[in-house]
Amino acid sequence: MTTPCFDTVILSDLHLGSEVSRAKAALQMLKRTSFQRLILLGDIFCDLNFRRLKKEHWQFLSHIRKLSNPKRKIEVVWVEGNHDQGLSEVMSHLVGIEVYQEYVWEYRGIRHLAIHGHQFDGFVLGNLPLSKFLTVLYLQFQKLDFGQKRLARCFDRLDTAWLRLSSKVARGALNHAQAKNAQRVFCGHTHEAMRTERNQIEYFNTGSWTQSAATYVTISEEGVKIHEYHERADDRDPCEERGETHSEIAVFAGSTGLPADVEYEGLPV
């Protein structure tokens, strides 16, 4: 069976450094998917504390750096989210890609716009100190929530519903797309995948990679589709590749200039 090649793949809200980040699943999805453009639509990191990054988080970043190699002829775009703020220069050095506040491109005569979505979240914009405090509190709660982190994921969904984020972000994004003359607009931030349309402008939310139902968006000649990723039994790398993978992580993390112990945070000894 031939793997379809998409023009664009979009994923968001991976929250590397978080206990509920499904970085390994995201990495396997990218390895099994063929595309010409990858858009990382914000909140790829949970915060600026790289000491929380685990082995699989570094593996994901290492793969993004490989994809950005000009020889692969894949366009890799990073759109800044509210959790990524302050990382623009670091990311340019870390994975060799430019970071945007919003990104616009044309495909098959249609103008597309990607923006994380926190710009349309009045709570985050009006309560930045409180928002950062709640993030720290949530991270500490994840450490106490053992096993499959069901409670942490449940609180995440309740938070989105209580703040009515999905409808607020969709409404703001559609207004912004109309002002920018875009026919399609893509956001993350809410952690809830969805599609809606208004005045012939389509809105898509990519969902997140912190829930049990991880989602991403593809764009092709057939249109836009929201996918749910299901992990497979063979998601683990073959044994013969593990030694090389660990070595690559050490080299990659060391090239960032971070302290020597950071890249091994969470690695088995």
Residue pairs with C-beta under 8 A, 6 or more apart in sequence:
3 32
3 33
3 34
4 34
4 220
5 34
5 35
5 36
5 220
6 33
6 34
6 35
6 36
6 218
6 219
6 220
7 35
7 36
7 37
7 107
7 219
7 220
7 221
8 35
8 36
8 37
8 38
8 39
8 105
8 107
8 112
8 218
8 219
9 30
9 33
9 35
9 37
9 38
9 39
9 216
9 217
9 218
9 219
10 38
10 39
10 41
10 114
10 186
10 206
10 216
10 217
10 218
10 219
11 26
11 29
11 39
11 40
11 41
11 206
11 209
11 216
11 217
12 40
12 41
12 42
12 43
12 44
12 81
12 116
12 187
12 188
12 189
12 206
12 207
12 208
12 209
13 41
13 42
13 43
13 44
13 81
13 188
13 189
13 191
13 206
13 207
13 208
13 209
13 210
14 21
14 22
14 23
14 26
14 40
14 43
14 44
14 45
14 60
14 208
14 209
14 210
15 21
15 43
15 44
15 45
15 46
15 83
15 208
15 209
15 210
16 23
16 44
16 45
16 46
16 53
16 57
16 60
16 61
17 45
17 46
17 47
17 49
17 50
17 52
17 53
17 57
18 46
18 52
18 139
18 142
18 210
19 139
19 142
19 143
19 145
19 149
19 152
20 142
20 149
20 152
20 153
20 156
20 210
20 211
21 46
21 57
21 209
21 210
22 209
22 210
22 214
23 54
23 56
23 57
23 59
23 60
23 209
24 56
24 59
24 60
24 235
25 209
25 214
25 229
25 231
25 235
26 60
26 209
26 214
26 229
27 56
27 59
27 60
27 63
28 231
28 232
28 235
29 214
29 216
29 229
30 38
30 63
30 67
31 63
33 218
35 74
35 218
36 73
36 74
36 75
37 74
37 75
37 76
37 77
37 105
38 64
38 67
38 74
38 75
38 76
38 77
39 77
39 79
39 103
39 114
39 186
40 64
40 76
40 77
40 78
40 79
41 79
41 81
41 114
41 116
41 186
41 187
41 188
41 206
42 79
42 80
42 81
42 82
42 83
42 84
42 116
42 117
42 118
42 188
42 189
43 81
43 82
43 83
43 84
43 116
43 188
43 189
44 78
44 81
44 84
45 83
45 84
45 87
46 52
46 83
46 135
46 139
47 83
47 135
47 136
47 139
48 86
48 87
50 256
50 258
50 262
51 262
51 265
52 139
52 265
53 262
53 263
53 265
53 266
54 265
54 266
54 267
55 246
55 249
55 266
55 267
55 268
57 266
58 249
58 252
58 253
58 263
59 245
59 249
61 94
61 95
61 252
62 248
62 249
62 252
64 76
64 95
64 97
65 94
65 95
65 96
65 252
66 72
67 74
67 76
68 74
68 76
68 95
68 96
68 97
69 96
76 95
76 97
77 97
77 98
77 100
77 103
77 114
78 84
78 91
78 95
78 97
78 98
78 99
78 100
79 99
79 100
79 101
79 102
79 103
79 114
79 115
79 116
80 87
80 88
80 99
80 100
80 101
80 116
81 116
81 118
81 188
81 189
82 116
82 118
82 121
82 124
82 131
82 189
83 135
84 91
84 99
87 99
88 99
90 256
91 97
91 99
92 98
92 99
93 256
93 257
94 256
101 115
102 113
102 114
102 115
103 113
103 114
103 115
104 111
104 112
104 113
104 114
104 180
104 182
105 111
105 112
106 112
107 219
108 221
110 183
110 184
111 180
111 181
111 182
111 183
111 184
112 182
112 183
112 184
112 185
112 186
112 219
113 176
113 177
113 180
113 182
113 184
113 185
113 186
114 185
114 186
114 187
115 173
115 176
115 185
115 186
115 187
116 187
116 188
116 189
117 169
117 172
117 173
117 187
117 188
117 189
117 190
117 205
118 124
118 125
118 189
119 125
119 172
119 176
120 168
120 169
120 171
120 172
120 173
120 176
120 187
121 163
121 165
121 168
121 169
121 189
122 168
123 131
123 163
124 131
138 152
138 155
138 156
141 151
141 152
141 155
142 149
142 152
145 151
145 152
148 212
153 210
153 211
153 212
156 191
156 210
156 211
157 191
157 192
157 211
160 166
160 190
160 191
160 192
165 189
165 190
165 192
166 190
166 192
166 194
166 205
169 187
169 189
169 190
169 205
170 187
170 194
170 196
170 203
170 205
173 185
173 187
173 203
174 185
174 196
174 198
174 199
174 201
174 203
176 185
177 183
177 184
177 185
177 201
177 203
178 199
178 201
182 201
183 200
183 201
183 202
184 201
184 202
184 203
184 204
184 224
185 201
185 202
185 203
185 204
186 203
186 204
186 205
186 206
186 217
187 203
187 204
187 205
187 206
188 205
188 206
188 207
188 208
189 205
190 205
191 207
191 208
191 210
191 211
192 205
192 207
192 208
193 205
193 206
193 207
193 215
193 226
193 228
194 203
194 204
194 205
194 226
195 202
195 203
195 204
195 205
195 224
195 226
196 202
196 203
197 203
202 224
204 217
204 224
204 226
206 215
206 216
206 217
206 226
207 213
207 214
207 215
207 216
207 226
208 214
208 215
213 228
214 228
214 229
215 226
215 227
215 228
215 229
216 226
216 227
216 229
217 224
217 225
217 226
217 227
218 224
218 225
218 227
237 245
246 267
249 263
250 263
250 264
252 263
253 262
253 263
253 264
254 260
254 263
256 263
